[in-house]
Amino acid sequence: MLSRSNNVFNVGDLECRILYDGARSVGAMTDEPAETFIFGDAPKDELRRCLSAYGGFGPSTVLPLNYLLVHDGNRYTLVDAGCGDRAENEKHPDEPAGLLTRSLRDAGLSVRDVDTVVITHRHWDHFGGVSSGGEIAYPNAEHVMSRKEAQHIRGEAKGWALDYLNMIEDRLRLVDGAATINKGITVKPAPGHTLGMLVVEASSGGETLLYTSDVIIHPAHVQHTDWIPSFEHDPKAAAASRTKLVEESHRRNTLLFVPHIPGVLGRVDRSQTGYRWVEQ
């Protein structure tokens, strides 16, 4: 079992911290049926049998919002900025989110301590926190995003995401393909959920942690890599990225950080019936 205390654990010489940003029920995110929203057109009977092992699934199911902070002894790398003002808590007073900067303070840190912010993709719960009250939330940080994601924001997504992208323009590093960001931190493309989504590896001393972003949202996605949420940009690419991630994670025995799964950390195990999520 992985050793962690107060949401802090180590990957080799890297100190990793889980930062809680709040939670939101599925029904508060969509008017679609909850099962369709997260699992797309999965066969209904098989889906419900599978989900019964996790206590069922419906509009009241709450998805946690957790993000990763890595300290290499010198620099702090934040993986995803959380919801920020995009949480719109006035509309969801019973489900507060956008709490990441509070979690930083609880850890004895300031937004000014963050040296790098990796944005895995443009969605509100991962990109929304780069802005706070109309100002850059992490004023000393370089921001990293895939070039494809930025191009998609500029060309199609626009709206608030374009406003936020313009806000960080002078401190934005765009990457093409896999790239080393800081000591032990590598980003890799995992397209499908969005056009240019990234996953992030933290490696040290022969140990590896993989931040999966939204390639995986629920433990059932490990068992059924073809159960694709209804809101994927490219469902075929999303299924391919998930299948690759699950298979490689099992082969390498990689520790996974999944932002929206309770417990956050796990590994991929395999039995005669296929792959499965095992919490650590």
C-alpha positions as CSV (number, residue, x, y, z in Angstrom):
1,M,0.0,0.0,0.0
2,L,1.3,3.5,-0.9
3,S,2.5,5.5,2.1
4,R,0.9,8.9,2.3
5,S,0.1,11.4,5.1
6,N,-2.2,14.4,4.8
7,N,-2.4,13.9,1.1
8,V,1.4,14.0,0.7
9,F,3.3,11.1,-0.8
10,N,6.7,10.5,-2.6
11,V,7.6,9.3,-6.0
12,G,11.3,8.7,-5.6
13,D,12.7,12.1,-4.6
14,L,9.7,14.0,-5.7
15,E,7.2,15.2,-3.1
16,C,3.7,15.0,-4.4
17,R,0.6,16.5,-2.9
18,I,-3.1,16.0,-3.7
19,L,-4.8,19.4,-3.7
20,Y,-8.6,19.3,-3.2
21,D,-10.6,21.8,-5.3
22,G,-14.1,20.7,-4.2
23,A,-16.7,18.4,-5.8
24,R,-19.7,18.6,-8.0
25,S,-22.6,16.2,-8.6
26,V,-23.0,14.8,-12.2
27,G,-26.6,16.2,-12.3
28,A,-25.2,19.7,-11.7
29,M,-23.0,19.4,-14.7
30,T,-25.5,18.2,-17.3
31,D,-29.1,17.9,-18.3
32,E,-28.3,14.6,-20.0
33,P,-28.9,11.3,-18.2
34,A,-25.9,10.9,-15.9
35,E,-25.0,7.5,-17.3
36,T,-25.0,8.8,-20.8
37,F,-22.9,11.8,-19.8
38,I,-20.1,9.7,-18.4
39,F,-20.4,6.4,-20.2
40,G,-21.9,7.4,-23.6
41,D,-23.8,4.6,-25.4
42,A,-22.5,1.8,-23.2
43,P,-24.9,-1.2,-23.2
44,K,-27.4,-0.3,-20.5
45,D,-27.8,-3.7,-18.7
46,E,-24.1,-4.4,-18.7
47,L,-23.3,-0.8,-17.6
48,R,-25.7,-1.0,-14.6
49,R,-24.4,-4.4,-13.6
50,C,-20.9,-3.0,-13.6
51,L,-21.8,0.3,-11.8
52,S,-23.6,-1.6,-9.0
53,A,-20.2,-2.7,-7.8
54,Y,-19.5,1.0,-7.2
55,G,-22.7,1.8,-5.4
56,G,-24.6,2.7,-8.6
57,F,-24.5,5.9,-10.5
58,G,-26.9,8.8,-11.1
59,P,-27.4,12.5,-11.1
60,S,-26.5,12.7,-7.3
61,T,-23.2,10.9,-7.8
62,V,-20.5,13.3,-6.8
63,L,-17.2,13.6,-8.7
64,P,-14.3,15.0,-6.6
65,L,-12.0,17.6,-8.1
66,N,-8.4,16.9,-7.2
67,Y,-5.2,18.2,-8.7
68,L,-1.5,17.5,-8.3
69,L,1.4,19.5,-6.9
70,V,5.0,18.2,-7.4
71,H,8.0,19.6,-5.6
72,D,11.4,18.5,-6.9
73,G,13.3,20.2,-4.0
74,N,13.5,23.4,-5.9
75,R,10.5,24.1,-8.1
76,Y,6.8,23.6,-7.6
77,T,4.8,22.2,-10.6
78,L,1.0,22.4,-10.4
79,V,-0.8,20.0,-12.7
80,D,-4.1,21.7,-13.7
81,A,-5.4,24.9,-12.2
82,G,-8.8,23.7,-11.1
83,C,-12.1,25.5,-11.4
84,G,-11.4,29.0,-10.1
85,D,-14.1,31.4,-10.8
86,R,-15.6,29.0,-13.4
87,A,-17.0,27.0,-10.5
88,E,-19.9,29.5,-10.3
89,N,-20.6,28.6,-6.7
90,E,-23.5,31.0,-6.5
91,K,-25.4,28.5,-8.7
92,H,-24.2,25.6,-6.6
93,P,-24.1,26.7,-3.0
94,D,-24.3,23.2,-1.7
95,E,-21.4,21.9,-3.8
96,P,-18.5,24.4,-3.5
97,A,-15.6,24.1,-5.9
98,G,-12.7,26.3,-6.8
99,L,-11.0,25.6,-3.5
100,L,-7.5,24.8,-4.9
101,T,-5.8,28.0,-3.7
102,R,-7.3,27.4,-0.2
103,S,-5.7,23.9,-0.3
104,L,-2.4,25.5,-1.2
105,R,-2.7,27.8,1.8
106,D,-3.6,24.9,4.1
107,A,-0.3,23.3,2.9
108,G,1.6,26.5,3.9
109,L,2.1,27.6,0.4
110,S,1.1,30.6,-1.7
111,V,0.0,31.0,-5.3
112,R,3.3,32.9,-5.7
113,D,5.3,29.7,-4.8
114,V,4.1,27.9,-7.9
115,D,6.7,27.9,-10.7
116,T,4.9,26.0,-13.4
117,V,1.3,25.3,-14.2
118,V,0.6,22.5,-16.6
119,I,-2.9,22.8,-18.2
120,T,-3.9,19.4,-19.5
121,H,-6.9,20.7,-21.4
122,R,-9.4,23.6,-21.8
123,H,-12.4,22.4,-19.7
124,W,-13.6,24.6,-16.9
125,D,-12.6,22.3,-14.1
126,H,-8.9,22.1,-15.3
127,F,-8.3,25.5,-16.9
128,G,-10.8,27.8,-15.1
129,G,-8.4,28.4,-12.2
130,V,-5.7,30.2,-14.2
131,S,-7.7,33.4,-13.5
132,S,-8.9,34.8,-10.2
133,G,-11.0,37.9,-10.1
134,G,-9.9,38.9,-13.6
135,E,-6.2,38.5,-12.7
136,I,-3.6,35.8,-13.3
137,A,-4.0,33.4,-10.4
138,Y,-0.4,32.2,-10.4
139,P,1.6,35.4,-11.1
140,N,5.1,33.9,-11.0
141,A,4.3,30.7,-13.0
142,E,5.1,29.6,-16.5
143,H,2.0,28.0,-18.0
144,V,2.3,24.9,-20.2
145,M,-0.3,23.7,-22.7
146,S,-0.2,21.7,-25.9
147,R,-0.1,23.8,-29.1
148,K,-3.1,21.8,-30.5
149,E,-5.2,22.7,-27.5
150,A,-4.3,26.4,-27.8
151,Q,-5.1,26.4,-31.5
152,H,-8.5,24.8,-30.8
153,I,-9.3,27.4,-28.2
154,R,-8.4,30.2,-30.6
155,G,-10.2,28.6,-33.6
156,E,-13.3,26.9,-32.2
157,A,-13.8,27.0,-28.4
158,K,-13.3,30.7,-27.9
159,G,-15.5,32.3,-25.1
160,W,-14.0,32.5,-21.6
161,A,-11.3,29.9,-22.6
162,L,-9.9,32.4,-25.2
163,D,-10.0,35.2,-22.7
164,Y,-8.0,33.2,-20.2
165,L,-5.6,32.0,-22.9
166,N,-5.0,35.7,-23.9
167,M,-4.5,36.6,-20.2
168,I,-1.5,34.1,-19.9
169,E,-0.1,34.7,-23.4
170,D,3.2,36.3,-22.3
171,R,3.9,33.4,-19.9
172,L,2.7,30.5,-22.0
173,R,4.8,27.6,-23.3
174,L,3.3,25.6,-26.0
175,V,4.5,22.0,-26.6
176,D,4.3,19.7,-29.5
177,G,4.2,16.0,-28.6
178,A,6.0,14.7,-25.5
179,A,8.1,17.3,-23.7
180,T,10.1,17.6,-20.4
181,I,8.8,20.4,-18.4
182,N,10.7,20.4,-15.1
183,K,13.0,17.9,-13.4
184,G,11.2,14.6,-13.5
185,I,8.1,16.0,-15.1
186,T,7.1,15.0,-18.7
187,V,3.9,15.8,-20.6
188,K,2.5,13.5,-23.3
189,P,-0.4,13.8,-25.7
190,A,-3.5,11.8,-25.1
191,P,-6.1,13.2,-27.6
192,G,-9.8,12.5,-27.7
193,H,-11.4,14.1,-24.7
194,T,-10.2,17.3,-26.2
195,L,-8.1,17.8,-29.4
196,G,-4.8,18.5,-27.5
197,M,-5.2,16.9,-24.1
198,L,-2.1,16.0,-22.2
199,V,-1.3,13.5,-19.5
200,V,1.6,14.1,-17.1
201,E,4.3,11.8,-15.8
202,A,6.3,12.4,-12.6
203,S,9.3,10.1,-12.4
204,S,12.2,9.7,-10.0
205,G,14.3,6.9,-8.5
206,G,12.7,4.3,-10.8
207,E,9.2,5.2,-9.7
208,T,6.5,6.8,-11.9
209,L,3.2,8.6,-11.2
210,L,0.9,9.2,-14.2
211,Y,-1.7,12.0,-13.9
212,T,-4.4,10.8,-16.2
213,S,-6.4,14.0,-16.5
214,D,-9.8,13.0,-18.0
215,V,-8.7,10.0,-19.9
216,I,-10.2,8.1,-17.0
217,I,-13.1,9.6,-15.0
218,H,-14.6,6.6,-13.2
219,P,-13.1,3.2,-12.2
220,A,-15.4,1.5,-14.7
221,H,-13.4,3.2,-17.5
222,V,-10.5,1.0,-16.6
223,Q,-12.6,-2.2,-17.2
224,H,-14.3,-0.8,-20.3
225,T,-12.1,1.5,-22.3
226,D,-14.7,1.8,-25.0
227,W,-17.3,3.4,-22.7
228,I,-16.8,7.0,-23.8
229,P,-18.4,10.1,-22.3
230,S,-20.9,11.9,-24.5
231,F,-18.9,15.1,-24.5
232,E,-15.6,13.8,-26.0
233,H,-14.2,15.8,-28.9
234,D,-13.2,12.7,-30.8
235,P,-14.7,9.4,-29.3
236,K,-12.5,7.1,-31.4
237,A,-9.3,8.9,-30.4
238,A,-10.5,9.0,-26.8
239,A,-11.0,5.2,-26.7
240,A,-7.6,4.7,-28.3
241,S,-5.9,7.0,-25.8
242,R,-7.6,5.2,-22.9
243,T,-6.8,1.7,-24.1
244,K,-3.1,2.7,-24.5
245,L,-3.0,4.3,-21.1
246,V,-4.6,1.3,-19.3
247,E,-2.5,-1.3,-21.1
248,E,0.8,0.6,-20.6
249,S,0.0,1.4,-16.9
250,H,-0.6,-2.3,-16.2
251,R,2.6,-3.3,-18.0
252,R,4.7,-0.7,-16.2
253,N,2.8,-1.1,-12.8
254,T,2.4,2.7,-12.9
255,L,0.8,4.6,-10.0
256,L,-2.1,6.6,-11.4
257,F,-3.5,9.9,-10.2
258,V,-7.1,10.2,-11.4
259,P,-8.6,13.6,-10.5
260,H,-12.2,12.6,-10.4
261,I,-12.0,9.2,-8.7
262,P,-12.5,9.1,-4.9
263,G,-9.2,8.0,-3.3
264,V,-7.4,9.5,-6.3
265,L,-4.5,7.1,-6.4
266,G,-4.6,3.6,-7.9
267,R,-3.0,1.0,-10.2
268,V,-4.3,-1.1,-13.0
269,D,-4.6,-4.8,-12.2
270,R,-5.6,-7.7,-14.5
271,S,-7.5,-10.9,-13.9
272,Q,-9.1,-13.4,-16.2
273,T,-12.0,-11.0,-16.7
274,G,-9.9,-8.1,-17.8
275,Y,-8.4,-4.9,-16.3
276,R,-9.6,-3.3,-13.2
277,W,-8.9,-0.3,-10.9
278,V,-7.2,-1.0,-7.6
279,E,-7.1,1.9,-5.1
280,Q,-3.8,2.5,-3.4
